[in-house]
Every structure is written in C-alpha cells, then in structure tokens.
Amino acid sequence: MDSTTIVTTAHPAPRRSAGPALLLQRWPTVAALAFALFGTPAEASVDVLTEMMMLLPFLYLVTAVLGRPRAVWVVFPVSYAAWFVLRALDVVPSTALIGAAAAVVVVVGAVRGRLRDRRFLVQVAGMAAFGALGLVALAVDPDLARYLVAAGWFLHGVWDLVHHRLRSTVDRSFAEFCAVLDVAVAVALVLV
C-alpha cells in the first residue's frame, strides 16, 4: 500500500464584495444612475429625449470608425456637448445635424476601409434603425411618441448589453453605463 495520501481541501466559494468595494466594481452602473438622475433633465420633452436617443447609436458609429473602444468615453461628452450647443443655437434642426454627422462618419468609415468590417456595418444599421425610429417618433402624436421613444431607449439598452457581452465596439464599462442609463430613461418615460 502506498504511504502517500492525497489531501484535498475544499476552497470556499469566493465571497461577493459588499459595500464600497461593490460600488467601485460597478462604477459604470452607479455613474449611469447618477447621470439619469442629474444629467437627464426631468422636464425634458419627448422631442429632446428623441434627439438624445438618436445620438446613442452615433456614439457607437464614431467609435467603430475610430477602432478604439475606449475612445467612446471622449466621443460621448463631446457629442452631447456639441448637440446641446447646436440645439441651443437653433439654426438647423438637431435631427438634420445628427443625420448629416452620421453620414459624414459613414463616409469617413468607407474611406478608412471599414465597409468590410462587419462590426462597422452593424453600427451603420443601428444608426439607421434608431434614427428612423426617432424620425417616426417626431412625426406622430406626442402620446404615441413617448412610448416609441421609451422603446428606443430600452432597445438601445439591449444593444448595449449585447455589445457588453461580446466585448465589441465600445469599452465594456461604457456599454454597462449606457445600458443602465438607457433602461432608466425608458422606465422614466413610461412611468412619468
């Protein structure tokens, strides 16, 4: 009989972090909830929320052209600040500016050879789909528009979760941030 014995010890399952450590791990979720609470004006009209919804796929489109997932953290504030300023100037309808900017980004993507990149083409399709939903929402009765826009925000939250899971196009932290923000705005639109 062999005198060596194998001793195995069961390791306890790792404990989930609690308190501040959990908040630090889930900082994109915490930031999104804060942004939903303080960065999205409660008095925002359906038209404003429609335009904001149309900017969501634009962020992904620009990031896809850049080919740098972390760039979305710069693209996000720059795009929203530009939209806010141009909207305040009220020279050209914001939706026209968003559409024109998206068209320019698609052309830049084509010039950079992105038309063979499936990830870029998915973002172009997303821009077209969410943009079309936004334009429809702007054209229908305001009560119906509210639900269409809520659906758009919610669907973009799903879009974010898919990108988060696939680790595609944008930084995972942004995909988490955006998913939580999008769903929070969708819920607020339905409940308010």
C-alpha positions in Angstrom: 0.0 0.0 0.0 1.3 3.4 -0.9 2.1 5.6 2.1 1.4 8.9 0.3 -2.0 10.2 0.6 -3.6 13.0 -1.4 -5.2 15.5 0.8 -7.7 17.8 -0.9 -9.3 20.7 0.8 -12.4 22.4 -0.4 -11.9 26.1 -1.0 -14.9 28.2 0.0 -16.6 30.0 -2.8 -15.3 33.5 -3.3 -17.4 36.0 -1.4 -19.1 38.8 -3.3 -17.9 42.2 -2.5 -20.1 44.3 -0.4 -20.4 48.0 0.3 -17.9 50.4 -1.2 -15.9 47.6 -3.0 -19.1 46.6 -4.9 -19.8 50.2 -5.8 -16.2 50.6 -7.1 -16.6 47.4 -9.2 -19.9 48.6 -10.6 -18.9 52.2 -11.0 -20.5 52.4 -14.6 -23.8 51.5 -13.1 -23.5 54.0 -10.3 -22.4 56.7 -12.7 -25.3 55.9 -15.1 -27.9 56.1 -12.3 -26.4 59.4 -11.2 -26.4 60.7 -14.8 -30.0 59.6 -15.2 -31.0 61.4 -12.1 -29.0 64.6 -12.5 -27.8 64.7 -16.2 -31.1 64.0 -17.9 -33.5 66.9 -17.2 -36.8 65.7 -15.7 -38.6 68.3 -17.7 -37.0 67.2 -21.0 -39.6 67.0 -23.7 -40.2 63.9 -25.8 -38.6 65.8 -28.7 -35.4 66.3 -26.6 -35.3 62.7 -25.5 -35.9 61.6 -29.1 -32.8 63.6 -30.2 -30.8 62.2 -27.3 -31.9 58.7 -28.3 -30.7 59.3 -31.8 -27.3 60.3 -30.5 -26.8 56.9 -28.8 -26.1 54.9 -31.9 -24.0 57.8 -33.2 -21.6 57.3 -30.3 -21.1 53.6 -31.4 -20.8 54.5 -35.0 -18.0 57.1 -34.4 -16.2 54.7 -32.0 -16.4 51.9 -34.7 -14.7 54.2 -37.2 -12.0 55.1 -34.8 -11.5 51.4 -33.9 -10.7 52.3 -30.3 -13.3 51.1 -27.9 -12.1 53.4 -25.1 -12.5 56.5 -27.3 -16.2 56.3 -26.6 -15.5 58.0 -23.2 -14.3 61.0 -25.2 -16.9 60.7 -28.0 -19.8 60.7 -25.6 -19.3 64.0 -23.8 -18.0 65.8 -27.0 -21.0 64.6 -29.0 -23.6 65.6 -26.3 -21.9 68.9 -25.7 -21.9 69.7 -29.5 -25.5 68.6 -29.7 -26.5 70.8 -26.7 -24.8 73.9 -28.1 -26.1 73.4 -31.7 -29.6 72.8 -30.3 -29.4 76.0 -28.2 -28.3 78.0 -31.3 -31.4 76.6 -33.1 -30.0 77.4 -36.6 -30.6 74.0 -38.1 -32.9 71.2 -36.8 -30.9 69.0 -34.5 -32.1 65.8 -36.2 -30.8 67.1 -39.5 -27.4 67.7 -37.9 -27.3 64.3 -36.3 -28.2 62.7 -39.7 -25.6 64.8 -41.5 -22.9 64.0 -38.9 -23.7 60.3 -39.2 -23.5 60.4 -43.0 -20.0 62.1 -42.7 -18.9 59.4 -40.2 -20.1 56.6 -42.6 -18.2 58.2 -45.5 -15.1 58.5 -43.3 -15.5 54.9 -42.3 -15.8 53.9 -46.0 -12.6 55.9 -46.8 -10.8 54.1 -44.0 -11.8 50.7 -45.4 -14.4 49.9 -42.7 -17.0 48.7 -45.2 -15.5 45.2 -45.0 -15.7 45.2 -41.2 -18.9 43.6 -40.0 -18.8 45.5 -36.7 -18.9 48.8 -38.5 -21.7 47.7 -40.8 -23.7 46.7 -37.7 -23.2 50.2 -36.3 -24.4 51.7 -39.6 -27.5 49.5 -39.5 -28.1 50.5 -35.8 -27.7 54.2 -36.7 -30.3 53.8 -39.5 -32.7 51.9 -37.3 -32.6 54.1 -34.3 -32.6 57.2 -36.5 -35.7 56.0 -38.3 -37.4 55.3 -35.0 -36.5 58.8 -33.9 -37.9 60.4 -37.0 -41.1 58.4 -36.7 -41.4 59.5 -33.1 -41.1 63.1 -34.1 -43.8 62.7 -36.7 -46.5 61.0 -34.6 -48.9 62.0 -31.8 -46.9 63.0 -28.7 -48.5 60.3 -26.5 -47.5 57.6 -29.0 -44.1 59.3 -29.5 -43.4 58.9 -25.8 -43.9 55.1 -26.0 -41.8 54.9 -29.2 -39.0 56.8 -27.7 -39.2 54.7 -24.5 -39.0 51.6 -26.7 -36.0 53.1 -28.5 -34.1 53.8 -25.2 -35.0 50.3 -23.9 -33.9 48.7 -27.2 -30.6 50.6 -27.1 -30.1 49.3 -23.6 -30.4 45.8 -25.0 -28.0 46.9 -27.8 -25.6 48.0 -25.1 -25.9 44.7 -23.2 -25.1 42.7 -26.4 -22.0 44.8 -27.0 -21.0 44.4 -23.4 -21.4 40.6 -23.6 -19.5 40.4 -26.9 -16.9 43.0 -25.8 -17.4 44.7 -29.1 -17.0 48.2 -30.5 -17.1 50.2 -27.2 -15.4 49.8 -23.9 -17.3 47.4 -21.6 -17.6 50.0 -18.9 -19.3 52.3 -21.3 -21.6 49.6 -22.6 -22.6 48.9 -18.9 -23.1 52.6 -18.2 -25.1 53.2 -21.3 -27.3 50.1 -20.8 -28.3 51.2 -17.3 -28.8 54.8 -18.4 -30.9 53.8 -21.4 -33.2 51.4 -19.4 -33.6 54.1 -16.6 -34.7 56.7 -19.1 -37.1 54.2 -20.8 -38.7 53.4 -17.5 -39.0 57.0 -16.6 -40.6 57.8 -19.9 -43.2 55.1 -19.4 -43.9 55.9 -15.7 -44.0 59.7 -15.9 
